[in-house]
């Protein structure tokens, strides 16, 4: 599989463990008149720290981030689990 959905590492963790089942987006990227559409029915989850802001998630998610952060790979390594 060569398609992945880039998302904050803490969200990917919650999805992978079944603590979260949906991702809501408000846009932010120009989608054109057709709006956002899912191009692929199956994809991998690509965890990233890019734009992730610890203080903008719930206290529970902050605590979980503090647990998983030491085990996250270095920026030059991509780990795909889900």
C-alpha positions, 0 to 999 in steps of 0.5 A: 500500500502506498497511500497514507493519511498524515495526522498528529502522532497522538491522534494516530495513537488514539485511533490505533488503540480504539480510543478514537474512531473519527477525525473531524477536519474543518479544512484549511487547505483549498479544496475547490468547489468539490470540497474534500473527498476521500480518494482511497477506501483504504490507507495507512496512518502516517503519524507526524509531529508536524504542527502538533501542539501539545497544549491544543489537545485534551489533558488526557491526550497530553498525558498520553503524549508524554507517555509515547513521546520518548518512544517516537522515532527520530525525524528521519525515520517513519514508523507505520503501525496502522 
